[in-house]
């Protein structure tokens, strides 16, 4: 199956990015990196990105939201 949007492709490879607010993002390797985000992991399969997030105890919620949910 061909995907029209690179973020939807489960077979794609994604960077793991982080911004100054501590937010994390999966970003397709086929797209230009957005300003204000730093690469924290080289492109890897989507399933590996999800496993990395689970291993690190992180998710894709904004850091402030995640902190508020813990309180």
MMTF fields as JSON, N, C-alpha, C and O atoms, coordinates in Angstrom:
{
  "mmtfVersion": "1.0.0",
  "mmtfProducer": "UNKNOWN",
  "numBonds": 283,
  "numAtoms": 284,
  "numGroups": 71,
  "numChains": 1,
  "numModels": 1,
  "chainsPerModel": [1],
  "groupsPerChain": [71],
  "chainIdList": ["A"],
  "bondAtomList": [4, 2, 8, 6, 12, 10, 16, 14, 20, 18, 24, 22, 28, 26, 32, 30, 36, 34, 40, 38, 44, 42, 48, 46, 52, 50, 56, 54, 60, 58, 64, 62, 68, 66, 72, 70, 76, 74, 80, 78, 84, 82, 88, 86, 92, 90, 96, 94, 100, 98, 104, 102, 108, 106, 112, 110, 116, 114, 120, 118, 124, 122, 128, 126, 132, 130, 136, 134, 140, 138, 144, 142, 148, 146, 152, 150, 156, 154, 160, 158, 164, 162, 168, 166, 172, 170, 176, 174, 180, 178, 184, 182, 188, 186, 192, 190, 196, 194, 200, 198, 204, 202, 208, 206, 212, 210, 216, 214, 220, 218, 224, 222, 228, 226, 232, 230, 236, 234, 240, 238, 244, 242, 248, 246, 252, 250, 256, 254, 260, 258, 264, 262, 268, 266, 272, 270, 276, 274, 280, 278],
  "bondOrderList": [1, 1, 1, 1, 1, 1, 1, 1, 1, 1, 1, 1, 1, 1, 1, 1, 1, 1, 1, 1, 1, 1, 1, 1, 1, 1, 1, 1, 1, 1, 1, 1, 1, 1, 1, 1, 1, 1, 1, 1, 1, 1, 1, 1, 1, 1, 1, 1, 1, 1, 1, 1, 1, 1, 1, 1, 1, 1, 1, 1, 1, 1, 1, 1, 1, 1, 1, 1, 1, 1],
  "groupList": [{"groupName": "UNK", "atomNameList": ["N", "CA", "C", "O"], "elementList": ["N", "C", "C", "O"], "formalChargeList": [0, 0, 0, 0], "bondAtomList": [1, 0, 2, 1, 3, 2], "bondOrderList": [1, 1, 2], "singleLetterCode": "X", "chemCompType": "L-PEPTIDE LINKING"}],
  "groupTypeList": [0, 0, 0, 0, 0, 0, 0, 0, 0, 0, 0, 0, 0, 0, 0, 0, 0, 0, 0, 0, 0, 0, 0, 0, 0, 0, 0, 0, 0, 0, 0, 0, 0, 0, 0, 0, 0, 0, 0, 0, 0, 0, 0, 0, 0, 0, 0, 0, 0, 0, 0, 0, 0, 0, 0, 0, 0, 0, 0, 0, 0, 0, 0, 0, 0, 0, 0, 0, 0, 0, 0],
  "groupIdList": [1, 2, 3, 4, 5, 6, 7, 8, 9, 10, 11, 12, 13, 14, 15, 16, 17, 18, 19, 20, 21, 22, 23, 24, 25, 26, 27, 28, 29, 30, 31, 32, 33, 34, 35, 36, 37, 38, 39, 40, 41, 42, 43, 44, 45, 46, 47, 48, 49, 50, 51, 52, 53, 54, 55, 56, 57, 58, 59, 60, 61, 62, 63, 64, 65, 66, 67, 68, 69, 70, 71],
  "secStructList": [7, 7, 7, 1, 1, 4, 4, 4, 7, 6, 6, 1, 3, 3, 3, 3, 3, 3, 3, 6, 6, 7, 7, 3, 3, 3, 3, 3, 6, 6, 1, 7, 7, 7, 6, 6, 3, 3, 3, 3, 3, 3, 3, 3, 3, 2, 2, 2, 2, 2, 2, 2, 2, 2, 2, 2, 6, 7, 7, 1, 1, 7, 2, 2, 2, 2, 2, 2, 2, 2, 7],
  "xCoordList": [0.842, 0.0, 0.881, 1.836, 0.556, 1.31, 0.594, -0.62, 1.356, 0.785, 0.989, 2.058, -0.047, 0.038, 0.695, 1.135, 0.771, 1.369, 2.513, 2.293, 3.733, 4.877, 4.771, 5.413, 3.979, 3.821, 2.984, 3.032, 2.225, 1.321, 1.943, 1.326, 3.126, 3.733, 4.394, 5.465, 3.791, 4.387, 5.686, 6.441, 5.949, 7.182, 8.28, 9.411, 7.947, 8.916, 9.948, 9.803, 10.986, 12.012, 11.854, 11.582, 12.031, 11.76, 12.92, 13.56, 13.17, 14.065, 13.288, 12.062, 13.985, 13.418, 13.951, 15.163, 13.042, 13.403, 12.954, 12.049, 13.611, 13.231, 13.381, 14.325, 12.431, 12.539, 12.904, 13.084, 13.012, 13.436, 12.456, 12.839, 11.211, 10.208, 10.207, 9.424, 11.089, 11.157, 10.159, 9.992, 9.489, 8.541, 9.304, 10.345, 8.783, 9.38, 8.517, 7.305, 9.161, 8.433, 9.105, 10.33, 8.297, 8.809, 8.698, 7.642, 9.779, 9.799, 10.304, 11.39, 9.541, 9.966, 11.321, 11.586, 12.162, 13.486, 13.405, 14.363, 12.275, 12.116, 11.713, 11.639, 11.452, 11.03, 12.163, 12.97, 12.212, 13.199, 12.943, 11.795, 14.023, 13.876, 13.334, 13.744, 12.416, 11.83, 12.792, 13.588, 12.708, 13.525, 13.132, 11.961, 14.121, 13.857, 13.827, 13.559, 14.094, 14.093, 15.492, 16.173, 15.912, 17.212, 17.011, 16.082, 17.889, 17.844, 18.425, 19.546, 17.656, 18.17, 18.409, 19.021, 17.937, 18.216, 18.097, 17.187, 19.027, 19.041, 17.806, 17.142, 17.496, 16.314, 16.337, 17.359, 15.168, 14.986, 13.546, 12.71, 13.229, 11.842, 10.899, 11.296, 9.648, 8.642, 8.563, 8.505, 8.561, 8.452, 9.631, 9.459, 10.821, 11.992, 11.857, 12.27, 11.281, 11.06, 10.106, 10.352, 9.032, 8.05, 8.698, 8.468, 9.496, 10.19, 11.148, 11.248, 11.851, 12.771, 12.007, 12.436, 10.877, 10.065, 9.593, 9.631, 9.155, 8.693, 9.833, 9.648, 11.005, 12.161, 12.602, 13.012, 12.521, 12.948, 11.854, 12.077, 10.692, 9.588, 9.042, 8.469, 9.207, 8.756, 7.549, 7.271, 6.843, 5.767, 5.804, 6.718, 4.828, 4.832, 3.986, 3.726, 3.547, 2.807, 3.772, 4.937, 3.31, 4.164, 4.645, 3.903, 5.88, 6.475, 5.634, 5.464, 5.103, 4.298, 3.025, 2.604, 2.413, 1.207, 1.534, 0.815, 2.608, 3.002, 3.327, 2.971, 3.993, 4.329, 3.061, 2.951, 2.103, 0.837, 0.055, -0.625, 0.143, -0.582, 0.001, -0.704, 1.297, 1.947, 1.627, 1.732, 1.241, 1.002, -0.347, -0.697],
  "yCoordList": [-1.188, 0.0, 1.243, 1.34, 2.174, 3.416, 4.484, 4.658, 5.19, 6.218, 7.593, 7.897, 8.419, 9.762, 10.737, 11.808, 10.39, 11.273, 10.522, 9.434, 11.076, 10.332, 10.01, 9.069, 10.767, 10.494, 9.242, 8.676, 8.811, 7.671, 6.333, 5.288, 6.344, 5.127, 4.303, 4.68, 3.201, 2.396, 1.71, 1.225, 1.666, 1.074, 2.119, 1.78, 3.397, 4.474, 4.494, 3.824, 5.276, 5.493, 6.915, 7.845, 7.066, 8.332, 8.744, 7.914, 10.058, 10.634, 10.743, 10.849, 10.718, 11.124, 12.525, 12.743, 13.468, 14.863, 15.336, 14.763, 16.41, 17.035, 18.539, 19.016, 19.291, 20.746, 21.304, 20.547, 22.63, 23.29, 23.079, 23.209, 22.76, 22.517, 21.065, 20.687, 20.261, 18.856, 17.983, 16.81, 18.553, 17.775, 16.856, 17.229, 15.667, 14.699, 14.562, 14.771, 14.207, 14.015, 12.939, 12.811, 12.169, 11.275, 12.042, 12.597, 12.082, 12.885, 12.041, 11.467, 11.954, 11.13, 11.573, 12.766, 10.605, 10.941, 11.579, 12.208, 11.423, 11.987, 13.458, 14.096, 14.0, 15.407, 16.237, 15.737, 17.509, 18.424, 18.56, 18.596, 18.636, 18.772, 20.155, 21.148, 20.231, 21.518, 22.348, 21.804, 23.66, 24.571, 24.441, 24.246, 24.55, 24.516, 23.127, 22.981, 22.118, 20.743, 20.152, 20.438, 19.334, 18.666, 17.171, 16.576, 16.581, 15.133, 14.445, 14.739, 13.53, 12.747, 11.291, 10.54, 10.89, 9.546, 9.565, 10.173, 8.894, 8.797, 8.049, 7.367, 8.175, 7.494, 5.993, 5.319, 5.507, 4.085, 3.721, 4.614, 2.45, 2.051, 2.561, 2.741, 2.789, 3.307, 2.448, 2.977, 1.135, 0.241, 0.405, 0.291, 0.671, 0.906, 2.223, 2.322, 3.234, 4.522, 4.353, 4.873, 3.632, 3.398, 2.614, 2.924, 1.612, 0.829, 1.713, 1.578, 2.61, 3.532, 4.422, 4.614, 4.966, 5.816, 5.042, 5.566, 3.811, 2.992, 2.673, 2.702, 2.37, 2.035, 3.231, 3.069, 4.418, 5.637, 6.209, 7.188, 5.609, 6.112, 7.424, 8.196, 7.688, 8.936, 8.676, 7.539, 9.74, 9.659, 10.923, 11.737, 11.088, 12.235, 13.393, 14.337, 13.343, 14.473, 15.613, 15.359, 16.869, 17.985, 17.784, 17.276, 18.181, 17.966, 18.581, 17.961, 19.788, 20.443, 19.648, 19.535, 19.104, 18.295, 17.025, 16.654, 16.374, 15.135, 15.401, 14.596, 16.506, 16.856, 17.101, 16.637, 17.823, 18.102, 16.84, 16.744, 15.887, 14.63, 13.809, 13.006, 14.007, 13.258, 13.833, 13.129, 15.098, 15.767, 15.449, 15.936],
  "zCoordList": [0.0, 0.0, 0.0, 0.771, -0.856, -0.928, -0.108, -0.216, 0.705, 1.573, 0.955, 0.426, 1.027, 0.455, 1.412, 0.995, 2.674, 3.67, 4.349, 4.882, 4.342, 4.874, 6.365, 6.832, 7.115, 8.543, 8.795, 9.887, 7.807, 7.958, 7.564, 7.77, 7.014, 6.482, 7.594, 8.071, 8.014, 9.085, 8.651, 9.494, 7.342, 6.834, 6.653, 6.305, 6.89, 6.719, 7.835, 8.858, 7.611, 8.623, 9.143, 8.383, 10.461, 11.125, 12.024, 12.67, 12.045, 13.043, 14.347, 14.333, 15.459, 16.735, 16.996, 17.02, 17.19, 17.391, 18.762, 19.369, 19.249, 20.517, 20.357, 19.726, 20.941, 20.877, 22.25, 23.203, 22.349, 23.583, 24.732, 25.894, 24.433, 25.472, 25.945, 26.817, 25.364, 25.732, 25.006, 25.339, 24.007, 23.218, 22.276, 21.736, 22.086, 21.174, 19.937, 19.979, 18.832, 17.587, 16.76, 16.761, 16.057, 15.02, 13.72, 13.416, 12.943, 11.726, 10.568, 10.656, 9.482, 8.341, 7.79, 7.641, 7.495, 6.966, 5.582, 5.134, 4.908, 3.569, 3.591, 2.541, 4.78, 4.903, 5.496, 6.28, 5.112, 5.682, 7.178, 7.623, 7.945, 9.394, 9.739, 9.137, 10.701, 11.066, 11.916, 12.681, 11.771, 12.575, 14.041, 14.367, 14.919, 16.347, 16.956, 18.148, 16.168, 16.654, 16.479, 15.494, 17.432, 17.378, 17.184, 17.731, 16.405, 16.182, 17.413, 17.828, 17.992, 19.116, 18.725, 19.484, 17.562, 17.043, 15.527, 14.963, 14.889, 13.427, 12.94, 13.721, 11.644, 11.107, 11.385, 11.257, 11.768, 12.058, 11.764, 11.623, 11.669, 11.406, 12.5, 13.651, 12.111, 13.042, 14.3, 15.41, 14.134, 15.292, 16.247, 17.461, 15.72, 16.568, 17.323, 18.479, 16.676, 17.343, 18.518, 19.606, 18.295, 19.362, 20.502, 21.671, 20.181, 21.21, 21.996, 23.216, 21.322, 21.994, 22.961, 24.099, 22.517, 23.389, 24.62, 25.733, 24.429, 25.554, 26.515, 27.731, 25.977, 26.806, 27.642, 28.791, 27.077, 27.771, 28.663, 29.376, 28.624, 29.43, 28.92, 29.689, 27.646, 27.037, 26.155, 25.773, 25.843, 24.867, 24.022, 24.158, 23.162, 22.257, 22.768, 22.021, 24.037, 24.597, 24.914, 25.221, 24.844, 25.249, 26.689, 27.53, 26.964, 28.282, 29.395, 30.445, 29.19, 30.218, 30.491, 31.642, 29.458, 29.622, 30.401, 31.328, 30.022, 30.69, 32.154, 33.015, 32.454, 33.83, 34.632, 35.767, 34.062, 34.738, 35.02, 36.041, 34.141, 34.316, 35.458, 36.069, 35.753, 36.829, 38.199, 39.203, 38.256, 39.54, 40.104, 41.179]
}
